[in-house]
Amino acid sequence: MQKKAKYISKSLALIAVLFCLVGLFTDSPFSWINVWLFLAPAMIIQEFIEMPAKGKSRIYSMVSIVAFSLLFGMAVLDLVIG
């Protein structure tokens, strides 16, 4: 299961990097918030995989998961509204 999660996470991060490169090297309209549509889920999956069982590091992981979830929510909202 962790191999599949790592594969999905790396694939989403690669898509986000490709979006950045396309935005930099083409004249197409580009919004940086759209990169978070793929980068935020990749980071959330990565944090779930590396989350320790207990301790202060677990609190850091939970806070970063919440922050990435908020960024993903803002990107989805921008996609729906805009």
C-alpha positions in Angstrom: 0.0 0.0 0.0 2.8 2.4 0.8 4.4 1.8 -2.6 1.2 2.8 -4.3 0.9 5.9 -2.1 4.5 6.9 -2.9 3.9 6.4 -6.6 0.8 8.5 -6.5 2.5 11.2 -4.5 5.5 11.4 -6.8 3.2 11.4 -9.9 1.2 14.3 -8.5 4.3 16.2 -7.7 5.6 15.6 -11.2 2.4 16.9 -12.7 2.7 20.1 -10.5 6.3 20.6 -11.8 5.2 20.1 -15.4 2.5 22.8 -14.8 5.2 25.2 -13.5 7.4 24.5 -16.5 4.6 25.0 -19.0 3.6 28.2 -17.3 7.2 29.5 -17.5 8.0 28.6 -21.0 4.7 29.2 -22.8 2.4 32.2 -23.3 -0.7 30.4 -22.1 -2.6 31.9 -19.2 -1.2 30.4 -16.0 -2.3 30.7 -12.3 0.1 29.5 -9.6 -2.8 28.4 -7.5 -3.5 25.6 -10.1 -0.2 24.1 -9.2 -1.6 23.5 -5.7 -4.3 21.3 -7.2 -1.6 18.6 -7.6 1.1 19.6 -5.2 -1.1 19.8 -2.1 -2.4 16.2 -2.3 1.1 15.0 -3.1 2.4 16.6 0.1 -0.6 15.4 2.2 0.1 11.8 1.0 3.8 12.2 1.8 3.1 13.5 5.3 0.7 10.6 6.0 3.4 8.1 4.9 6.1 9.6 7.0 4.0 10.5 10.1 5.5 9.1 13.3 3.5 7.1 15.8 3.7 9.7 18.6 5.6 12.8 19.8 6.1 16.4 18.8 6.9 15.4 15.2 3.4 14.0 14.9 1.9 17.4 15.8 4.1 19.0 13.1 2.8 16.5 10.6 -0.8 17.2 11.5 -0.3 20.9 11.3 1.3 20.6 7.8 -1.5 18.3 6.6 -4.1 20.9 7.7 -2.1 23.7 6.0 -1.8 21.7 2.7 -5.5 20.9 3.0 -6.4 24.6 3.2 -4.2 25.3 0.2 -5.9 22.5 -1.8 -9.3 23.9 -0.7 -8.4 27.4 -2.0 -7.2 25.9 -5.3 -10.4 24.0 -5.8 -12.4 27.1 -4.9 -10.5 29.2 -7.4 -11.0 26.5 -10.0 -14.8 26.4 -9.4 -15.3 30.2 -9.1 -12.8 31.3 -11.8 
